[in-house]
Structures are given as C-alpha cells and as structure tokens.
Amino acid sequence: MTSIQIKAEIDKILDEIPESELQNVLSLLQEIKAHPTENAHLATIINKIIREDKELLRKLAQ
C-alpha cells in the first residue's frame, strides 16, 4: 500500500470516529511524531493489542 493510499484509509477512518475521540487520536499521533524511535515499538504493541483484544477493550471502555 502506498503512502497516499494509507493516508486515504486513515482519512476514511477519521471520518467515522466520534468527535469526542478525535482529541485522543491527535494526542497519540503527536506523541508518535515527537518520539518516533521510542514509540515505534510501543505503537506496534498497542496495534497488536487492539487487533487481538478489540472486544475486550470495547467492554473495558464502557
């Protein structure tokens, strides 16, 4: 997938995220940008948790 395609997919997802959660997404992206090397491993772990435990995270959020 190209960079343009990835950004287009991100835009689609952002359009579906509730406005109340957009600040959290922005904060996460700013943190990754500020510390790309430190956060690369952390981002991988978070992504894995989200993929594997999406339903559990949804229940915890309620």
PyMOL Python script that loads the backbone (N, CA, C, O; Angstrom):
from pymol import cmd

cmd.read_pdbstr("""\
ATOM      1  N   MET A   1       0.847  -1.168   0.000  1.00  0.00           N
ATOM      2  CA  MET A   1       0.000   0.000   0.000  1.00  0.00           C
ATOM      3  C   MET A   1       0.901   1.242   0.000  1.00  0.00           C
ATOM      4  O   MET A   1       1.869   1.313   0.756  1.00  0.00           O
ATOM      5  N   THR A   2       0.579   2.204  -0.840  1.00  0.00           N
ATOM      6  CA  THR A   2       1.393   3.414  -0.915  1.00  0.00           C
ATOM      7  C   THR A   2       1.042   4.377   0.197  1.00  0.00           C
ATOM      8  O   THR A   2       0.029   4.221   0.879  1.00  0.00           O
ATOM      9  N   SER A   3       1.885   5.366   0.371  1.00  0.00           N
ATOM     10  CA  SER A   3       1.655   6.381   1.390  1.00  0.00           C
ATOM     11  C   SER A   3       0.330   7.112   1.135  1.00  0.00           C
ATOM     12  O   SER A   3      -0.415   7.397   2.073  1.00  0.00           O
ATOM     13  N   ILE A   4       0.051   7.404  -0.097  1.00  0.00           N
ATOM     14  CA  ILE A   4      -1.202   8.087  -0.450  1.00  0.00           C
ATOM     15  C   ILE A   4      -2.402   7.217  -0.108  1.00  0.00           C
ATOM     16  O   ILE A   4      -3.402   7.713   0.411  1.00  0.00           O
ATOM     17  N   GLN A   5      -2.310   5.932  -0.394  1.00  0.00           N
ATOM     18  CA  GLN A   5      -3.408   5.009  -0.082  1.00  0.00           C
ATOM     19  C   GLN A   5      -3.607   4.884   1.429  1.00  0.00           C
ATOM     20  O   GLN A   5      -4.740   4.849   1.909  1.00  0.00           O
ATOM     21  N   ILE A   6      -2.525   4.816   2.160  1.00  0.00           N
ATOM     22  CA  ILE A   6      -2.606   4.715   3.620  1.00  0.00           C
ATOM     23  C   ILE A   6      -3.268   5.958   4.195  1.00  0.00           C
ATOM     24  O   ILE A   6      -4.147   5.857   5.051  1.00  0.00           O
ATOM     25  N   LYS A   7      -2.849   7.133   3.724  1.00  0.00           N
ATOM     26  CA  LYS A   7      -3.448   8.378   4.213  1.00  0.00           C
ATOM     27  C   LYS A   7      -4.933   8.452   3.873  1.00  0.00           C
ATOM     28  O   LYS A   7      -5.726   8.949   4.674  1.00  0.00           O
ATOM     29  N   ALA A   8      -5.316   7.967   2.704  1.00  0.00           N
ATOM     30  CA  ALA A   8      -6.726   7.953   2.316  1.00  0.00           C
ATOM     31  C   ALA A   8      -7.530   7.044   3.250  1.00  0.00           C
ATOM     32  O   ALA A   8      -8.644   7.384   3.647  1.00  0.00           O
ATOM     33  N   GLU A   9      -6.962   5.894   3.595  1.00  0.00           N
ATOM     34  CA  GLU A   9      -7.631   4.975   4.521  1.00  0.00           C
ATOM     35  C   GLU A   9      -7.751   5.594   5.917  1.00  0.00           C
ATOM     36  O   GLU A   9      -8.778   5.450   6.581  1.00  0.00           O
ATOM     37  N   ILE A  10      -6.705   6.276   6.348  1.00  0.00           N
ATOM     38  CA  ILE A  10      -6.741   6.947   7.643  1.00  0.00           C
ATOM     39  C   ILE A  10      -7.830   8.017   7.635  1.00  0.00           C
ATOM     40  O   ILE A  10      -8.584   8.145   8.600  1.00  0.00           O
ATOM     41  N   ASP A  11      -7.912   8.774   6.563  1.00  0.00           N
ATOM     42  CA  ASP A  11      -8.954   9.801   6.448  1.00  0.00           C
ATOM     43  C   ASP A  11     -10.349   9.197   6.545  1.00  0.00           C
ATOM     44  O   ASP A  11     -11.224   9.765   7.199  1.00  0.00           O
ATOM     45  N   LYS A  12     -10.566   8.060   5.906  1.00  0.00           N
ATOM     46  CA  LYS A  12     -11.870   7.390   5.970  1.00  0.00           C
ATOM     47  C   LYS A  12     -12.206   7.007   7.409  1.00  0.00           C
ATOM     48  O   LYS A  12     -13.329   7.204   7.873  1.00  0.00           O
ATOM     49  N   ILE A  13     -11.224   6.463   8.095  1.00  0.00           N
ATOM     50  CA  ILE A  13     -11.444   6.043   9.477  1.00  0.00           C
ATOM     51  C   ILE A  13     -11.700   7.255  10.369  1.00  0.00           C
ATOM     52  O   ILE A  13     -12.583   7.219  11.226  1.00  0.00           O
ATOM     53  N   LEU A  14     -10.931   8.328  10.172  1.00  0.00           N
ATOM     54  CA  LEU A  14     -11.118   9.524  10.986  1.00  0.00           C
ATOM     55  C   LEU A  14     -12.513  10.112  10.810  1.00  0.00           C
ATOM     56  O   LEU A  14     -13.080  10.673  11.747  1.00  0.00           O
ATOM     57  N   ASP A  15     -13.060   9.981   9.612  1.00  0.00           N
ATOM     58  CA  ASP A  15     -14.414  10.476   9.366  1.00  0.00           C
ATOM     59  C   ASP A  15     -15.458   9.709  10.167  1.00  0.00           C
ATOM     60  O   ASP A  15     -16.549  10.221  10.416  1.00  0.00           O
ATOM     61  N   GLU A  16     -15.129   8.488  10.572  1.00  0.00           N
ATOM     62  CA  GLU A  16     -16.073   7.647  11.303  1.00  0.00           C
ATOM     63  C   GLU A  16     -15.897   7.703  12.825  1.00  0.00           C
ATOM     64  O   GLU A  16     -16.759   7.239  13.571  1.00  0.00           O
ATOM     65  N   ILE A  17     -14.798   8.262  13.270  1.00  0.00           N
ATOM     66  CA  ILE A  17     -14.523   8.334  14.703  1.00  0.00           C
ATOM     67  C   ILE A  17     -15.347   9.467  15.311  1.00  0.00           C
ATOM     68  O   ILE A  17     -15.400  10.566  14.758  1.00  0.00           O
ATOM     69  N   PRO A  18     -15.986   9.201  16.444  1.00  0.00           N
ATOM     70  CA  PRO A  18     -16.762  10.261  17.098  1.00  0.00           C
ATOM     71  C   PRO A  18     -15.873  11.469  17.420  1.00  0.00           C
ATOM     72  O   PRO A  18     -14.703  11.319  17.774  1.00  0.00           O
ATOM     73  N   GLU A  19     -16.443  12.645  17.292  1.00  0.00           N
ATOM     74  CA  GLU A  19     -15.690  13.868  17.530  1.00  0.00           C
ATOM     75  C   GLU A  19     -15.055  13.883  18.918  1.00  0.00           C
ATOM     76  O   GLU A  19     -13.966  14.427  19.104  1.00  0.00           O
ATOM     77  N   SER A  20     -15.726  13.294  19.873  1.00  0.00           N
ATOM     78  CA  SER A  20     -15.205  13.271  21.239  1.00  0.00           C
ATOM     79  C   SER A  20     -13.902  12.482  21.353  1.00  0.00           C
ATOM     80  O   SER A  20     -13.148  12.684  22.305  1.00  0.00           O
ATOM     81  N   GLU A  21     -13.626  11.604  20.420  1.00  0.00           N
ATOM     82  CA  GLU A  21     -12.408  10.786  20.465  1.00  0.00           C
ATOM     83  C   GLU A  21     -11.285  11.335  19.589  1.00  0.00           C
ATOM     84  O   GLU A  21     -10.153  10.858  19.665  1.00  0.00           O
ATOM     85  N   LEU A  22     -11.584  12.319  18.768  1.00  0.00           N
ATOM     86  CA  LEU A  22     -10.566  12.848  17.860  1.00  0.00           C
ATOM     87  C   LEU A  22      -9.375  13.445  18.599  1.00  0.00           C
ATOM     88  O   LEU A  22      -8.243  13.339  18.127  1.00  0.00           O
ATOM     89  N   GLN A  23      -9.609  14.067  19.745  1.00  0.00           N
ATOM     90  CA  GLN A  23      -8.505  14.639  20.512  1.00  0.00           C
ATOM     91  C   GLN A  23      -7.545  13.545  20.975  1.00  0.00           C
ATOM     92  O   GLN A  23      -6.331  13.750  20.985  1.00  0.00           O
ATOM     93  N   ASN A  24      -8.079  12.388  21.358  1.00  0.00           N
ATOM     94  CA  ASN A  24      -7.224  11.271  21.765  1.00  0.00           C
ATOM     95  C   ASN A  24      -6.369  10.792  20.602  1.00  0.00           C
ATOM     96  O   ASN A  24      -5.185  10.501  20.774  1.00  0.00           O
ATOM     97  N   VAL A  25      -6.961  10.710  19.433  1.00  0.00           N
ATOM     98  CA  VAL A  25      -6.218  10.287  18.241  1.00  0.00           C
ATOM     99  C   VAL A  25      -5.119  11.301  17.936  1.00  0.00           C
ATOM    100  O   VAL A  25      -3.979  10.927  17.657  1.00  0.00           O
ATOM    101  N   LEU A  26      -5.465  12.571  17.990  1.00  0.00           N
ATOM    102  CA  LEU A  26      -4.478  13.623  17.741  1.00  0.00           C
ATOM    103  C   LEU A  26      -3.333  13.552  18.742  1.00  0.00           C
ATOM    104  O   LEU A  26      -2.168  13.662  18.361  1.00  0.00           O
ATOM    105  N   SER A  27      -3.652  13.372  19.998  1.00  0.00           N
ATOM    106  CA  SER A  27      -2.608  13.285  21.030  1.00  0.00           C
ATOM    107  C   SER A  27      -1.675  12.109  20.785  1.00  0.00           C
ATOM    108  O   SER A  27      -0.459  12.227  20.935  1.00  0.00           O
ATOM    109  N   LEU A  28      -2.253  10.970  20.407  1.00  0.00           N
ATOM    110  CA  LEU A  28      -1.434   9.792  20.123  1.00  0.00           C
ATOM    111  C   LEU A  28      -0.501  10.048  18.939  1.00  0.00           C
ATOM    112  O   LEU A  28       0.679   9.702  18.991  1.00  0.00           O
ATOM    113  N   LEU A  29      -1.025  10.650  17.878  1.00  0.00           N
ATOM    114  CA  LEU A  29      -0.201  10.942  16.701  1.00  0.00           C
ATOM    115  C   LEU A  29       0.903  11.953  17.026  1.00  0.00           C
ATOM    116  O   LEU A  29       2.028  11.820  16.545  1.00  0.00           O
ATOM    117  N   GLN A  30       0.585  12.946  17.829  1.00  0.00           N
ATOM    118  CA  GLN A  30       1.601  13.926  18.223  1.00  0.00           C
ATOM    119  C   GLN A  30       2.693  13.279  19.060  1.00  0.00           C
ATOM    120  O   GLN A  30       3.867  13.622  18.921  1.00  0.00           O
ATOM    121  N   GLU A  31       2.319  12.355  19.919  1.00  0.00           N
ATOM    122  CA  GLU A  31       3.300  11.652  20.743  1.00  0.00           C
ATOM    123  C   GLU A  31       4.216  10.792  19.868  1.00  0.00           C
ATOM    124  O   GLU A  31       5.429  10.761  20.075  1.00  0.00           O
ATOM    125  N   ILE A  32       3.641  10.107  18.905  1.00  0.00           N
ATOM    126  CA  ILE A  32       4.437   9.290  17.992  1.00  0.00           C
ATOM    127  C   ILE A  32       5.384  10.163  17.185  1.00  0.00           C
ATOM    128  O   ILE A  32       6.543   9.803  16.978  1.00  0.00           O
ATOM    129  N   LYS A  33       4.895  11.307  16.730  1.00  0.00           N
ATOM    130  CA  LYS A  33       5.730  12.236  15.955  1.00  0.00           C
ATOM    131  C   LYS A  33       6.874  12.784  16.799  1.00  0.00           C
ATOM    132  O   LYS A  33       7.996  12.919  16.312  1.00  0.00           O
ATOM    133  N   ALA A  34       6.598  13.098  18.055  1.00  0.00           N
ATOM    134  CA  ALA A  34       7.613  13.691  18.922  1.00  0.00           C
ATOM    135  C   ALA A  34       8.728  12.711  19.282  1.00  0.00           C
ATOM    136  O   ALA A  34       9.873  13.116  19.481  1.00  0.00           O
ATOM    137  N   HIS A  35       8.395  11.428  19.365  1.00  0.00           N
ATOM    138  CA  HIS A  35       9.373  10.416  19.776  1.00  0.00           C
ATOM    139  C   HIS A  35       9.261   9.187  18.877  1.00  0.00           C
ATOM    140  O   HIS A  35       8.905   8.110  19.356  1.00  0.00           O
ATOM    141  N   PRO A  36       9.554   9.324  17.594  1.00  0.00           N
ATOM    142  CA  PRO A  36       9.312   8.215  16.663  1.00  0.00           C
ATOM    143  C   PRO A  36      10.065   6.930  16.989  1.00  0.00           C
ATOM    144  O   PRO A  36       9.492   5.847  16.870  1.00  0.00           O
ATOM    145  N   THR A  37      11.306   7.013  17.390  1.00  0.00           N
ATOM    146  CA  THR A  37      12.078   5.808  17.669  1.00  0.00           C
ATOM    147  C   THR A  37      11.589   5.128  18.937  1.00  0.00           C
ATOM    148  O   THR A  37      11.414   3.910  18.968  1.00  0.00           O
ATOM    149  N   GLU A  38      11.371   5.908  19.972  1.00  0.00           N
ATOM    150  CA  GLU A  38      10.912   5.358  21.243  1.00  0.00           C
ATOM    151  C   GLU A  38       9.527   4.736  21.115  1.00  0.00           C
ATOM    152  O   GLU A  38       9.231   3.718  21.740  1.00  0.00           O
ATOM    153  N   ASN A  39       8.689   5.356  20.305  1.00  0.00           N
ATOM    154  CA  ASN A  39       7.302   4.932  20.231  1.00  0.00           C
ATOM    155  C   ASN A  39       7.030   3.883  19.155  1.00  0.00           C
ATOM    156  O   ASN A  39       5.925   3.343  19.093  1.00  0.00           O
ATOM    157  N   ALA A  40       8.004   3.586  18.318  1.00  0.00           N
ATOM    158  CA  ALA A  40       7.781   2.601  17.263  1.00  0.00           C
ATOM    159  C   ALA A  40       7.423   1.243  17.856  1.00  0.00           C
ATOM    160  O   ALA A  40       6.468   0.602  17.418  1.00  0.00           O
ATOM    161  N   HIS A  41       8.175   0.815  18.832  1.00  0.00           N
ATOM    162  CA  HIS A  41       7.900  -0.476  19.473  1.00  0.00           C
ATOM    163  C   HIS A  41       6.584  -0.423  20.232  1.00  0.00           C
ATOM    164  O   HIS A  41       5.785  -1.357  20.158  1.00  0.00           O
ATOM    165  N   LEU A  42       6.357   0.652  20.953  1.00  0.00           N
ATOM    166  CA  LEU A  42       5.113   0.822  21.700  1.00  0.00           C
ATOM    167  C   LEU A  42       3.909   0.815  20.756  1.00  0.00           C
ATOM    168  O   LEU A  42       2.895   0.185  21.056  1.00  0.00           O
ATOM    169  N   ALA A  43       4.011   1.503  19.632  1.00  0.00           N
ATOM    170  CA  ALA A  43       2.915   1.547  18.663  1.00  0.00           C
ATOM    171  C   ALA A  43       2.623   0.155  18.120  1.00  0.00           C
ATOM    172  O   ALA A  43       1.462  -0.195  17.910  1.00  0.00           O
ATOM    173  N   THR A  44       3.649  -0.631  17.894  1.00  0.00           N
ATOM    174  CA  THR A  44       3.468  -1.997  17.416  1.00  0.00           C
ATOM    175  C   THR A  44       2.720  -2.832  18.453  1.00  0.00           C
ATOM    176  O   THR A  44       1.820  -3.595  18.106  1.00  0.00           O
ATOM    177  N   ILE A  45       3.087  -2.688  19.701  1.00  0.00           N
ATOM    178  CA  ILE A  45       2.431  -3.433  20.768  1.00  0.00           C
ATOM    179  C   ILE A  45       0.972  -3.006  20.906  1.00  0.00           C
ATOM    180  O   ILE A  45       0.082  -3.848  21.019  1.00  0.00           O
ATOM    181  N   ILE A  46       0.733  -1.705  20.896  1.00  0.00           N
ATOM    182  CA  ILE A  46      -0.640  -1.198  21.015  1.00  0.00           C
ATOM    183  C   ILE A  46      -1.486  -1.695  19.853  1.00  0.00           C
ATOM    184  O   ILE A  46      -2.625  -2.119  20.047  1.00  0.00           O
ATOM    185  N   ASN A  47      -0.940  -1.646  18.659  1.00  0.00           N
ATOM    186  CA  ASN A  47      -1.662  -2.120  17.479  1.00  0.00           C
ATOM    187  C   ASN A  47      -2.017  -3.598  17.627  1.00  0.00           C
ATOM    188  O   ASN A  47      -3.131  -4.007  17.297  1.00  0.00           O
ATOM    189  N   LYS A  48      -1.089  -4.384  18.115  1.00  0.00           N
ATOM    190  CA  LYS A  48      -1.343  -5.818  18.306  1.00  0.00           C
ATOM    191  C   LYS A  48      -2.447  -6.038  19.338  1.00  0.00           C
ATOM    192  O   LYS A  48      -3.327  -6.876  19.140  1.00  0.00           O
ATOM    193  N   ILE A  49      -2.399  -5.292  20.429  1.00  0.00           N
ATOM    194  CA  ILE A  49      -3.429  -5.420  21.461  1.00  0.00           C
ATOM    195  C   ILE A  49      -4.792  -5.051  20.895  1.00  0.00           C
ATOM    196  O   ILE A  49      -5.779  -5.749  21.130  1.00  0.00           O
ATOM    197  N   ILE A  50      -4.845  -3.969  20.161  1.00  0.00           N
ATOM    198  CA  ILE A  50      -6.121  -3.527  19.594  1.00  0.00           C
ATOM    199  C   ILE A  50      -6.671  -4.577  18.635  1.00  0.00           C
ATOM    200  O   ILE A  50      -7.861  -4.891  18.673  1.00  0.00           O
ATOM    201  N   ARG A  51      -5.818  -5.116  17.785  1.00  0.00           N
ATOM    202  CA  ARG A  51      -6.275  -6.133  16.826  1.00  0.00           C
ATOM    203  C   ARG A  51      -6.755  -7.400  17.535  1.00  0.00           C
ATOM    204  O   ARG A  51      -7.781  -7.969  17.163  1.00  0.00           O
ATOM    205  N   GLU A  52      -6.028  -7.834  18.538  1.00  0.00           N
ATOM    206  CA  GLU A  52      -6.326  -9.103  19.189  1.00  0.00           C
ATOM    207  C   GLU A  52      -7.438  -8.997  20.230  1.00  0.00           C
ATOM    208  O   GLU A  52      -8.194  -9.948  20.428  1.00  0.00           O
ATOM    209  N   ASP A  53      -7.540  -7.856  20.890  1.00  0.00           N
ATOM    210  CA  ASP A  53      -8.459  -7.741  22.018  1.00  0.00           C
ATOM    211  C   ASP A  53      -9.464  -6.604  21.835  1.00  0.00           C
ATOM    212  O   ASP A  53      -9.838  -5.942  22.803  1.00  0.00           O
ATOM    213  N   LYS A  54      -9.894  -6.382  20.607  1.00  0.00           N
ATOM    214  CA  LYS A  54     -10.797  -5.278  20.323  1.00  0.00           C
ATOM    215  C   LYS A  54     -12.065  -5.338  21.163  1.00  0.00           C
ATOM    216  O   LYS A  54     -12.489  -4.323  21.717  1.00  0.00           O
ATOM    217  N   GLU A  55     -12.667  -6.505  21.263  1.00  0.00           N
ATOM    218  CA  GLU A  55     -13.910  -6.647  22.018  1.00  0.00           C
ATOM    219  C   GLU A  55     -13.675  -6.415  23.510  1.00  0.00           C
ATOM    220  O   GLU A  55     -14.487  -5.767  24.170  1.00  0.00           O
ATOM    221  N   LEU A  56     -12.588  -6.931  24.039  1.00  0.00           N
ATOM    222  CA  LEU A  56     -12.255  -6.708  25.445  1.00  0.00           C
ATOM    223  C   LEU A  56     -12.045  -5.221  25.712  1.00  0.00           C
ATOM    224  O   LEU A  56     -12.545  -4.704  26.711  1.00  0.00           O
ATOM    225  N   LEU A  57     -11.328  -4.535  24.857  1.00  0.00           N
ATOM    226  CA  LEU A  57     -11.109  -3.116  25.026  1.00  0.00           C
ATOM    227  C   LEU A  57     -12.423  -2.337  24.962  1.00  0.00           C
ATOM    228  O   LEU A  57     -12.616  -1.372  25.702  1.00  0.00           O
ATOM    229  N   ARG A  58     -13.302  -2.750  24.099  1.00  0.00           N
ATOM    230  CA  ARG A  58     -14.614  -2.113  23.989  1.00  0.00           C
ATOM    231  C   ARG A  58     -15.392  -2.265  25.305  1.00  0.00           C
ATOM    232  O   ARG A  58     -16.009  -1.310  25.777  1.00  0.00           O
ATOM    233  N   LYS A  59     -15.359  -3.446  25.882  1.00  0.00           N
ATOM    234  CA  LYS A  59     -16.049  -3.684  27.159  1.00  0.00           C
ATOM    235  C   LYS A  59     -15.415  -2.880  28.290  1.00  0.00           C
ATOM    236  O   LYS A  59     -16.125  -2.343  29.141  1.00  0.00           O
ATOM    237  N   LEU A  60     -14.095  -2.792  28.307  1.00  0.00           N
ATOM    238  CA  LEU A  60     -13.413  -2.031  29.336  1.00  0.00           C
ATOM    239  C   LEU A  60     -13.724  -0.537  29.225  1.00  0.00           C
ATOM    240  O   LEU A  60     -13.804   0.167  30.231  1.00  0.00           O
ATOM    241  N   ALA A  61     -13.897  -0.073  28.006  1.00  0.00           N
ATOM    242  CA  ALA A  61     -14.183   1.343  27.783  1.00  0.00           C
ATOM    243  C   ALA A  61     -15.571   1.736  28.281  1.00  0.00           C
ATOM    244  O   ALA A  61     -15.822   2.905  28.575  1.00  0.00           O
ATOM    245  N   GLN A  62     -16.466   0.760  28.373  1.00  0.00           N
ATOM    246  CA  GLN A  62     -17.820   1.054  28.834  1.00  0.00           C
ATOM    247  C   GLN A  62     -17.785   1.114  30.312  1.00  0.00           C
ATOM    248  O   GLN A  62     -18.814   1.350  30.945  1.00  0.00           O
TER     249      GLN A  62
END
""", "prot")
cmd.dss("prot")
cmd.show_as("cartoon", "prot")
cmd.util.cbc("prot")
cmd.orient("prot")
